[in-house]
Amino acid sequence: MAMTQRNPGLFGGNRFKLGVFAINVSGGLALVDVPERWDASWDNNLAVAQMADTAGIECLVPLQRWKGYGGKSNVNLYSFESLAWASGLLAHTSHISVFATVHSALVHPVFAAKQAVTADIIGGGRFGLNLVPGSNADEFRMFGAELGDHPDRYAMAQEWWDIVRRVWSGEEYFDYEGTYFKLQGVIGRPRPYGDQNPPMMNAGASPVGRAFALRNSDLHYDFCIRPEDSAPRIRESKAQAGRRELQVWTPIAVVCRPTQAEVNAYLQHCIENADWGAVDKRESSILSPKGSKSQTPEEVAQIRTHEQARAAIGRSHYALFGTPDMVAKELARLSEAGFDGVAIGFVNYRQELPYFVQEVIPRLERMGLRRPVPTVRLAS
């Protein structure tokens, strides 16, 4: 097999990278009960994946949900299992990397290693793995499992990841004697595409989770409240990774319209139709206003509106609600803080991604954060 660079564009490539987040689940990231909320049909998934592929967006990142969040909309109830989903999309795209999100406590590592290699070869080296220990007790009970203590989940994830890498390495029959896995005669063929391991991402944020991510992952998803406040943490993360190249990304929510008045009207529409039952179950703490005595009542009201919209549309992720100029400037601000890329959630990906591609990406190109996609690729 000819050796080629895996995951084109994800490593090297643009200075600031873009991903599309959570198209495989109904509602995406948005906890809103509006007519246009995301319908995660296969046709919609395929259309968005191919649109992103043509636009030069670097990756697709799914959620892995096994049940919804309740409330009126029961957001994420309808979902595609992400390993099979990634295989299907890799077969119908040409350049974009497609990740699968896998619960280390629910999917056996030998099976996951084989399934991942299958997807990777289908995509010619464009597969990636988003490894999560799991945190939803209701979902664990669907599998007859109980959610273990937080440190134990990461200890199990470490064993899981060690096994997967040994399977991918082409090692001959091996036994594994761990605390969580006891395996005999393990072997896996074929190896990943080009005999190079797919990249792994992890979003561990607690001290234990972050240590796991910095020890093992190629991409660390770190949450952002204010980009400038994230800069020291990003520098520290990359220093702790040592000689291993580590990218730091953050998930964001985007509402982008030609004018701020249109943006504000849409935010109000989402607030008025938010599924607060699902919001409260997912993250009740996000709804408290951040006003202080130094702020006027009008400023407090504006902050509350923004925070409510952020909770409903983006599940507390960093929110970019503005015109193309504003969104591009905020993305540049994230890049300046040290983030290598963002994974984007929209209320309706198929309706909103074309405008983002048309208006925001060219602005990023003019800022020197991205390069134009070759014409021959656009024609394909």
Order of alpha helices (4+ residues) and beta strands (2+ residues): beta-alpha-beta-alpha-beta-alpha-beta-alpha-alpha-beta-beta-beta-alpha-beta-alpha-beta-alpha-alpha-alpha-beta-alpha-beta-alpha-alpha-alpha
